[in-house]
Amino acid sequence: MPNQRVSKSEFRARAFEFLRRVESSGESLILTDRGRPTLELRPYQADARDPLDILRGSLLRYDNPMDPVAVHDWEAAR
């Protein structure tokens, strides 16, 4: 069932069947409205990493934030 497309009306009629299929197979389901994809139904996957681990190392510490910054410290978009 990889990326199977189903109309919203068909999904409404057989919702529990589609939910069980997505849950058991792990594949996503694309819901369409008048042939255009509008929603994606996929199994929930928890992020195994701790949010603090994700942020660790991404913050800078400024002991004196009011001091002027040297020009070479700026990384301007080039």
Backbone torsions as a table, in degrees:
resi	resn	phi	psi	omega
1	MET	NA	31.5	-178.0
2	PRO	-63.4	121.1	178.3
3	ASN	49.8	41.5	176.8
4	GLN	-65.7	139.5	178.7
5	ARG	-104.6	134.5	-178.7
6	VAL	-137.4	138.0	177.5
7	SER	-71.4	155.6	179.8
8	LYS	-60.9	-37.7	-179.5
9	SER	-67.5	-39.5	176.6
10	GLU	-66.7	-40.1	178.3
11	PHE	-62.1	-42.9	-179.8
12	ARG	-59.0	-40.3	-178.0
13	ALA	-72.4	-30.9	-174.3
14	ARG	-127.7	37.0	-173.0
15	ALA	-56.9	-48.9	-176.6
16	PHE	-62.9	-37.4	177.7
17	GLU	-62.3	-46.2	179.9
18	PHE	-66.8	-39.3	178.4
19	LEU	-62.1	-44.7	178.2
20	ARG	-63.5	-38.8	-178.7
21	ARG	-66.1	-43.8	178.5
22	VAL	-64.1	-43.2	-179.1
23	GLU	-63.8	-42.3	-176.4
24	SER	-78.3	-35.9	-176.4
25	SER	-87.4	-27.3	-176.9
26	GLY	81.0	0.4	179.8
27	GLU	-90.2	155.8	-179.1
28	SER	-86.6	163.1	179.2
29	LEU	-129.6	129.5	179.8
30	ILE	-99.6	123.9	176.1
31	LEU	-95.4	135.5	-177.2
32	THR	-115.7	154.0	174.5
33	ASP	-127.9	110.7	-176.5
34	ARG	57.3	38.3	176.5
35	GLY	86.8	-9.6	179.5
36	ARG	-98.9	133.9	177.5
37	PRO	-64.5	131.4	-179.3
38	THR	-125.1	-32.1	-177.6
39	LEU	-138.0	154.3	174.2
40	GLU	-125.0	127.5	177.3
41	LEU	-106.7	121.4	-179.3
42	ARG	-143.4	158.9	179.8
43	PRO	-65.6	148.4	177.8
44	TYR	-74.4	134.0	175.9
45	GLN	-129.1	111.0	-179.7
46	ALA	-70.5	142.5	175.8
47	ASP	-74.1	118.3	-174.9
48	ALA	-72.0	-17.9	-178.1
49	ARG	-85.9	145.0	176.5
50	ASP	-71.6	135.0	-179.7
51	PRO	-54.9	-33.8	178.3
52	LEU	-68.6	-33.2	176.1
53	ASP	-66.0	-34.8	178.4
54	ILE	-64.2	-40.9	-177.4
55	LEU	-83.1	-18.9	-176.3
56	ARG	-57.8	129.2	179.6
57	GLY	86.9	-2.1	-178.4
58	SER	-97.2	-8.7	-179.1
59	LEU	-103.7	147.8	177.1
60	LEU	-107.9	150.9	177.9
61	ARG	-110.4	130.2	176.9
62	TYR	-116.0	111.5	180.0
63	ASP	-70.1	-35.8	179.8
64	ASN	-128.7	80.4	-174.2
65	PRO	-65.6	-16.0	-179.1
66	MET	-89.5	-6.2	178.0
67	ASP	-71.8	148.0	177.7
68	PRO	-66.5	152.0	-179.6
69	VAL	-102.3	135.4	177.4
70	ALA	-67.1	147.7	-176.5
71	VAL	-59.2	-39.0	-177.2
72	HIS	-70.8	-11.5	177.5
73	ASP	-77.8	-20.0	-179.8
74	TRP	-79.5	133.4	174.5
75	GLU	-108.8	85.9	-177.5
76	ALA	-79.8	149.4	176.1
77	ALA	-66.8	128.6	-178.2
78	ARG	-110.6	NA	NA
